[in-house]
Amino acid sequence: MIRQATKADLPALLDIEARAFSGDRLSQRSFRHLLTKAHAVTLVAEEGGVPLGYASLLFHEGTWIARLYSLALAPEARGKGLSRPLLEAAVEAARAQDCAVLRLEVREDNAAARHLYESAGFRRFGSHADYYEDGATAIRMERSLAAAPAPKARRLPYYAQTLDFTCGPSALMMAMKALDETAAFDRREELRLWREATTIFMTAGHGGCGPHGLALAAWRRGFEVELFVNDEGALLVDTVRGEEKKAVVRLVHDDMAEQVEAAGIPVTHGALGLSALVERVAKGEVPIVLISTWALAGQKQPHWVAISDIDEHFVYVNDPEVYDGRSRSDSIRMPIARPAFERMARFGRGQQKAAVIVKGRHGPT
């Protein structure tokens, strides 16, 4: 029998954990959080009313990704055929939360667990060195839960922003690296791009990157680009406090707009719809799109992401931000339901929209 765990199962869960693992054990505090406060589900497999194993899943609102946080069996339960039903119950629990992907980490040297996951339809998509307490490598695996098969489009290389205000440069680096493997892909380039593309004062003093600056930075590096904005004025100027700062933002924006025009970069003053994004991705182009992080992190912040691919249900994005409580793998090819993506691909009271389409090389400038 497999059922949802309650607080009454805490002693049994701790006992299973202690006997199943020699290290990296979940603490009583962690289990209590999973059972009472976290956006999570813990399932228990039992026989005759005795818990013999568990599976814990974490859900992240807005991402449509579930993470199999831990799965364990008591030693006496091994070989009884409980692992597969427990895993499939976890898959169904993730589906019940409208998740598109279930991801996990497993020790590279745990052949039995890797075989279980592979036979259940999980596939490897990355690794994480020195992940466990003893320095062992974790293999990252995922299983698509969407009704449609996972798209076969090109995977974007992943770069996690190293500063709160460098999402735009990081998304742009992923796009350029996908189109040319020789493109720079390090923190020095991240900061160079930020210096070139910054237009916006933020409360903390650091500037954010606007679409014109990002388009120019890509063009200067030899990439063909196209720009879509639904507002001809300076983007996000309403987020700036003080008329002096607003004036600076407008001045920098006007200067960049003139440079965009001089470079011959195509600009469409209108939103790029989802159907058009599908066409661009199908042609091998990489869009980077401005979104609001409200659905992802509960904060109304402008944020840039790179689109990996799109199917009939989901938009898959590489998000340069690794949010609190999530692993880096959760930000790679993150599936977002198409209607939800359309809602989040705008920002502020003015519903401002922006996208930079990065294409192939156009040669030296």
Buried (B, 14 or more C-beta within 10 A) or exposed (E): EBEEBEEEBBEBBBEBBEEBEEEEBBEEEBBBEBBEEBEBBBBBBBEEEEBBBBBBBBBBEBBBBBBBBBBBBBEEBBEEEBBEBBBBBBBEBBBEBEBBBBBBBBBBEBEEBBEBBEEBBBEEBBBBEEBBEEEBBBBBBBBBBBEEEBBEBEBBBBBBBEEEBBBBBBBBBBBBBBBBEEBBBEBEBBBBBBEBBBBBBBEEEBBBBBBBBBBBBBBBBBBBBBBBBBBEEBBBBBBBEEEEBBEBBBEBBEEBBEBBEEEEBEBBEEBBEBEBBBEBBEEEBBBBBBBBBBBBBEEEBBBBBBBBBBBEBBBBBBBBBBBEEBBEBBBBBBBBBBEBBBBBBBBBEBEBBBBBBBBEBBEEE
